[in-house]
Amino acid sequence: MGEGWQLLTIRGIPLRIHPSWFVILLLATMAFQQHYSQALTPSPAEPLRWGLALVTAILLFGSVLLHELGHSLVALSQGVKVRSITLFLLGGVASVERECSTARGALLVAAAGPAVSMALALVLMGSTHPATHLSPALGEMVSELGALNLVLALFNLLPGLPLDGGLILKALVWQATGSQRRGLEVANASGRFLALLAIGMGTVLLLRGSGLGGAWLILLGWFGLGASRNQRQLLLLQQALKDLKVREAASRRFRVLEARTSLRQLSQLRLDDRQGKPDWLLVSDRGRWQGLIDDQPLQQLPVQRWDSERVGDHLQPLSTLASIREGAPLWEAVQEFEDRGVDRLLVLSAAGLPNGTLERPDLGNAVLQRLGLRLPAQLLEAAQRQGGYPLGLALPQVVSSMLATGEVSRDTPS
């Protein structure tokens, strides 16, 4: 789902409208107009009915906005940044930077939305009688909005992802078992069951002639299945980052030179280097690692000295390179890339000796292969040129979430 258009900012949270929202606004207005033509006696004039229907539809989405604000404000109180709130075809969604780091915090954030909707339902339903005394049309609007907020609260409490009830179930299982992953698995399985049930019920309603209701249930079920699939992919991605070791993704983007190699030979080697980011040049002397050399001596020394100068005279220590153990899990490598701000890591053997290199495209490709996806060579080459993860994998965000929820920790043994 795209970001949509930003309307305003509430407590630093951008409020956005997705283009699909106008579709549901139109459908809701048409439905309310039909409802008022039947529920109000005598029926108001047609322009008044349409105006009343449009106001009701806008107020309904105002209720959805308050529901999402409930989630967002509690998330902010738990130290979680809220990127935006977007109204779209199926209602609203709050986009957060990461999950809460505790089960209790996750439970409070998940329960806040239904609590707001339930409170609105109680207030509106309690106001129906006095509103009717003022105007039958106003009373009917208040009654309708109260009932819809009650439905919104109860529907969102269904125990399956991506609904709030699924998030509550996840938090409760997380609290009981101590495993956020187990909570996600249970809530995701429940959400998949509810999605399939909705599709089945929608199909039955369609066959019995209830077109709009059946189609809506099928749409909700389809959306739920998509969310369930995304959650399962996230679980598999997290598991791959935990299971795969650096050695399984490493390549060898370095060459080894002898310390006695002349700068003239180094210059020729650089001329012959392939295009793109050059390999590192590590230096050894009779089998012992000495350090590394870059192009700085070639840039600083006159060409006349290149034959007499040796690379061994211009070494930098290997410790200047960001490195990682070959037995470390890949999630640690993702974090190293972010912490160090580098594009390549030196992979060290168990003895602490250079054994390979690791770059973001190598890492991302290994993860995708574990998930059963083999990328074409063109996509891998494009990722190599850009120095990023293939297919735009958001691995830093995934690892940040794993760290925040305790799925992994810096002290996890490799």
HUJOFEN-V136929 format. One record per residue. RES is the residue in one small letter. D_CENTER is the distance of its C-alpha to the mean C-alpha in Angstrom with 1 decimal. Layout:
BEGIN
res=RES d_center=D_CENTER
res=RES d_center=D_CENTER
END
This chain:
BEGIN
res=m d_center=12.1
res=g d_center=13.4
res=e d_center=13.7
res=g d_center=17.3
res=w d_center=20.1
res=q d_center=20.2
res=l d_center=23.1
res=l d_center=23.3
res=t d_center=21.9
res=i d_center=22.3
res=r d_center=22.4
res=g d_center=20.3
res=i d_center=17.6
res=p d_center=17.7
res=l d_center=18.6
res=r d_center=17.9
res=i d_center=19.6
res=h d_center=18.3
res=p d_center=21.3
res=s d_center=21.0
res=w d_center=21.9
res=f d_center=25.4
res=v d_center=25.9
res=i d_center=25.4
res=l d_center=27.4
res=l d_center=30.2
res=l d_center=30.2
res=a d_center=30.2
res=t d_center=33.0
res=m d_center=35.0
res=a d_center=34.6
res=f d_center=35.7
res=q d_center=38.6
res=q d_center=39.8
res=h d_center=39.4
res=y d_center=41.5
res=s d_center=44.1
res=q d_center=44.8
res=a d_center=44.2
res=l d_center=46.3
res=t d_center=50.1
res=p d_center=51.5
res=s d_center=48.5
res=p d_center=47.8
res=a d_center=48.3
res=e d_center=45.7
res=p d_center=44.4
res=l d_center=44.1
res=r d_center=42.2
res=w d_center=39.7
res=g d_center=39.3
res=l d_center=38.9
res=a d_center=36.3
res=l d_center=34.3
res=v d_center=34.4
res=t d_center=33.4
res=a d_center=30.4
res=i d_center=29.3
res=l d_center=30.0
res=l d_center=28.0
res=f d_center=24.9
res=g d_center=25.9
res=s d_center=25.7
res=v d_center=22.1
res=l d_center=21.3
res=l d_center=23.1
res=h d_center=21.1
res=e d_center=17.8
res=l d_center=19.6
res=g d_center=20.6
res=h d_center=17.1
res=s d_center=16.3
res=l d_center=19.6
res=v d_center=19.5
res=a d_center=16.1
res=l d_center=17.8
res=s d_center=20.7
res=q d_center=18.7
res=g d_center=17.6
res=v d_center=14.0
res=k d_center=13.4
res=v d_center=12.6
res=r d_center=11.5
res=s d_center=13.2
res=i d_center=14.7
res=t d_center=15.1
res=l d_center=18.0
res=f d_center=17.9
res=l d_center=19.9
res=l d_center=19.0
res=g d_center=19.1
res=g d_center=16.6
res=v d_center=13.0
res=a d_center=12.0
res=s d_center=8.8
res=v d_center=8.7
res=e d_center=8.2
res=r d_center=8.1
res=e d_center=10.0
res=c d_center=13.7
res=s d_center=15.6
res=t d_center=18.3
res=a d_center=18.9
res=r d_center=21.2
res=g d_center=18.7
res=a d_center=16.1
res=l d_center=19.2
res=l d_center=20.4
res=v d_center=17.2
res=a d_center=17.0
res=a d_center=20.8
res=a d_center=21.1
res=g d_center=20.3
res=p d_center=22.8
res=a d_center=25.2
res=v d_center=25.3
res=s d_center=25.8
res=m d_center=28.5
res=a d_center=30.2
res=l d_center=30.3
res=a d_center=31.8
res=l d_center=34.5
res=v d_center=35.4
res=l d_center=35.6
res=m d_center=37.5
res=g d_center=39.8
res=s d_center=40.5
res=t d_center=41.4
res=h d_center=45.1
res=p d_center=45.8
res=a d_center=43.8
res=t d_center=46.0
res=h d_center=49.1
res=l d_center=48.0
res=s d_center=47.1
res=p d_center=46.5
res=a d_center=43.8
res=l d_center=42.0
res=g d_center=42.5
res=e d_center=41.0
res=m d_center=37.9
res=v d_center=37.4
res=s d_center=37.9
res=e d_center=35.5
res=l d_center=32.7
res=g d_center=33.4
res=a d_center=33.3
res=l d_center=30.0
res=n d_center=28.4
res=l d_center=29.7
res=v d_center=28.3
res=l d_center=24.8
res=a d_center=25.0
res=l d_center=26.3
res=f d_center=24.0
res=n d_center=20.9
res=l d_center=22.6
res=l d_center=22.6
res=p d_center=21.3
res=g d_center=18.5
res=l d_center=14.7
res=p d_center=13.2
res=l d_center=16.3
res=d d_center=17.0
res=g d_center=19.6
res=g d_center=17.2
res=l d_center=15.4
res=i d_center=18.9
res=l d_center=20.0
res=k d_center=17.2
res=a d_center=18.3
res=l d_center=21.9
res=v d_center=21.6
res=w d_center=19.8
res=q d_center=22.6
res=a d_center=25.2
res=t d_center=24.2
res=g d_center=22.6
res=s d_center=19.7
res=q d_center=16.2
res=r d_center=15.6
res=r d_center=18.7
res=g d_center=17.7
res=l d_center=14.5
res=e d_center=16.9
res=v d_center=19.5
res=a d_center=17.4
res=n d_center=15.8
res=a d_center=19.3
res=s d_center=20.7
res=g d_center=18.3
res=r d_center=19.2
res=f d_center=22.9
res=l d_center=22.7
res=a d_center=21.1
res=l d_center=24.0
res=l d_center=26.4
res=a d_center=25.5
res=i d_center=25.9
res=g d_center=29.2
res=m d_center=30.5
res=g d_center=29.6
res=t d_center=31.4
res=v d_center=34.5
res=l d_center=34.5
res=l d_center=34.4
res=l d_center=37.3
res=r d_center=39.2
res=g d_center=38.9
res=s d_center=36.3
res=g d_center=34.4
res=l d_center=32.1
res=g d_center=31.2
res=g d_center=30.7
res=a d_center=28.5
res=w d_center=26.3
res=l d_center=25.9
res=i d_center=25.1
res=l d_center=22.5
res=l d_center=20.9
res=g d_center=21.2
res=w d_center=19.7
res=f d_center=16.6
res=g d_center=16.5
res=l d_center=17.0
res=g d_center=14.2
res=a d_center=11.8
res=s d_center=13.7
res=r d_center=13.4
res=n d_center=9.6
res=q d_center=9.9
res=r d_center=12.8
res=q d_center=11.3
res=l d_center=8.7
res=l d_center=12.0
res=l d_center=13.9
res=l d_center=11.8
res=q d_center=12.1
res=q d_center=15.8
res=a d_center=16.4
res=l d_center=15.4
res=k d_center=17.8
res=d d_center=20.5
res=l d_center=20.9
res=k d_center=23.2
res=v d_center=23.5
res=r d_center=26.8
res=e d_center=25.2
res=a d_center=23.2
res=a d_center=25.9
res=s d_center=28.1
res=r d_center=31.2
res=r d_center=30.9
res=f d_center=34.0
res=r d_center=37.7
res=v d_center=40.5
res=l d_center=43.6
res=e d_center=46.8
res=a d_center=47.8
res=r d_center=51.0
res=t d_center=49.2
res=s d_center=50.5
res=l d_center=48.5
res=r d_center=50.1
res=q d_center=48.5
res=l d_center=45.1
res=s d_center=45.5
res=q d_center=46.3
res=l d_center=43.3
res=r d_center=41.0
res=l d_center=42.7
res=d d_center=42.1
res=d d_center=38.4
res=r d_center=36.0
res=q d_center=34.0
res=g d_center=30.7
res=k d_center=29.8
res=p d_center=32.9
res=d d_center=33.1
res=w d_center=33.9
res=l d_center=37.6
res=l d_center=38.5
res=v d_center=42.1
res=s d_center=44.3
res=d d_center=48.0
res=r d_center=49.7
res=g d_center=46.6
res=r d_center=45.4
res=w d_center=42.2
res=q d_center=43.3
res=g d_center=40.3
res=l d_center=38.7
res=i d_center=40.0
res=d d_center=38.5
res=d d_center=40.2
res=q d_center=41.4
res=p d_center=45.0
res=l d_center=45.4
res=q d_center=44.6
res=q d_center=46.8
res=l d_center=49.8
res=p d_center=52.4
res=v d_center=52.6
res=q d_center=56.1
res=r d_center=54.7
res=w d_center=52.1
res=d d_center=54.7
res=s d_center=55.8
res=e d_center=52.5
res=r d_center=50.4
res=v d_center=46.7
res=g d_center=47.6
res=d d_center=48.9
res=h d_center=45.6
res=l d_center=43.1
res=q d_center=40.0
res=p d_center=38.9
res=l d_center=36.1
res=s d_center=34.5
res=t d_center=33.5
res=l d_center=30.8
res=a d_center=27.5
res=s d_center=27.7
res=i d_center=26.2
res=r d_center=27.9
res=e d_center=27.9
res=g d_center=27.3
res=a d_center=24.1
res=p d_center=20.9
res=l d_center=18.4
res=w d_center=15.8
res=e d_center=18.7
res=a d_center=19.1
res=v d_center=15.6
res=q d_center=16.4
res=e d_center=19.9
res=f d_center=18.8
res=e d_center=16.9
res=d d_center=19.7
res=r d_center=22.5
res=g d_center=21.2
res=v d_center=22.8
res=d d_center=22.3
res=r d_center=24.4
res=l d_center=25.3
res=l d_center=28.7
res=v d_center=28.6
res=l d_center=31.4
res=s d_center=33.3
res=a d_center=34.3
res=a d_center=37.3
res=g d_center=35.3
res=l d_center=36.4
res=p d_center=34.5
res=n d_center=33.3
res=g d_center=30.7
res=t d_center=27.8
res=l d_center=24.1
res=e d_center=22.0
res=r d_center=18.3
res=p d_center=19.3
res=d d_center=21.3
res=l d_center=18.5
res=g d_center=16.0
res=n d_center=18.9
res=a d_center=19.8
res=v d_center=16.5
res=l d_center=16.6
res=q d_center=20.2
res=r d_center=19.6
res=l d_center=17.4
res=g d_center=20.4
res=l d_center=19.4
res=r d_center=22.0
res=l d_center=21.4
res=p d_center=24.5
res=a d_center=26.2
res=q d_center=25.6
res=l d_center=21.9
res=l d_center=22.3
res=e d_center=25.0
res=a d_center=22.8
res=a d_center=20.2
res=q d_center=23.1
res=r d_center=24.5
res=q d_center=21.4
res=g d_center=20.7
res=g d_center=16.9
res=y d_center=14.8
res=p d_center=15.8
res=l d_center=13.9
res=g d_center=11.7
res=l d_center=9.7
res=a d_center=7.1
res=l d_center=9.2
res=p d_center=10.0
res=q d_center=6.8
res=v d_center=7.1
res=v d_center=10.7
res=s d_center=10.6
res=s d_center=9.2
res=m d_center=11.9
res=l d_center=14.4
res=a d_center=13.9
res=t d_center=14.4
res=g d_center=17.2
res=e d_center=16.0
res=v d_center=17.5
res=s d_center=19.7
res=r d_center=21.5
res=d d_center=24.6
res=t d_center=23.5
res=p d_center=26.3
res=s d_center=25.8
END
